Amino acid sequence: MSKEGLIAAKELKRLQSNPVRLDCFFRSHISRLLKSDLVSVLAEFQRQDQVFLSMKLYDVVRKEIWYRPDLFFYRDILMMLARNRKVDESRQVWEDLKREEVLFDQHTFGDLVRAYLDSGLPSEAMNIYDEMRQSPDPPLSLPFRVILKGLLPYPELREKVKDDFLELFPDMIVYDPPEDLFGDQESRRESESE
């Protein structure tokens, strides 16, 4: 990131609580940033989980003349929104990527579903899983395994994905952890202490 990008990032963070001055700064300074600086500032705000500023820059980037729809651009913004449990913004970004006809590969779908599951958003994760199942990309076993591991706290949803996995990959085995792995150890300790 260049010096101008660093100054812009610092100023954006300072002005985010003042909408009028923030909009003025966007018009006067952000629009002048080079592509590499604009993308670097966006990536830095995503890393810092600055949702408001990331979404503002997301809109700016998409309006630039050099912008081309990119799966990594959308993946990164969706991962940041999942970490911060921002459902409405996630749906907006998802609609944008569908409108721009961006196609994710199976691994990216698996990573996104897992990110939403890890953030405690199983309904959003399952919406993405449904999109994954409708994808023209051929299914792979690894993303399903990643999703199945993330679904351990959600047994009903896990059974649905497990059935789909076994239907697609009949020769593969799904590891099911013991029902009450930690509960069994506690009951043994209690019986030993008596």
C-alpha positions, 0 to 999 in steps of 0.5 A: 500500500502506498503512502496515499493509501495509508493516509486514505485508510487512516482518514476513513477510519477517523471520519467514519462517525461523521457521514457528511465529511466521510462522503466528501472525503470519498468524493475528493480523495478515494475516487483519486486512489490508484486501483492497487491502493483502493484494493489494498485499503479494502483488503486492510479494512476486511482484515480489521473487520471494519464492516461499514468502511469495507461495504462503502469501499466495496461499492466504490470498487464495483463502480470503477471503470477497471472493475471486473467481477472476480470470485476472490473479491466476493469471497473475501467480502463474504468471509468478512461479513460471515465473521461479523455476523452481518446477514443483510449485507451478506444477502446484498453481496450475494445478490450482486454476485448473482447479478454479475454471474460470478461462479464459485468453485466447490472449494470456495463454496465449502469455505463460505459455508464453513465460515457461516457455520462457525459464526453461528449462522446455519440458515445462511450457511444452508442457503449457500449450500443450496447454491453449491448444490445447484452449481454447474461445477462438478461436486468434490468430496473435500468441500462436503467433508469441510461442511460436515465437520462444521455441521457437528453442532447442527445434527439435523442439517448434518444428516441432510448434507450427509445424505447428499454426500453419500448420494454423490459419493456412494463409495466413501465413508462419513466419519460420525463422531460418538454421540456424546463423546465428552458425556461418556468420559464424565459419566465414567469419572462419576462412576469411578468416584463412587 
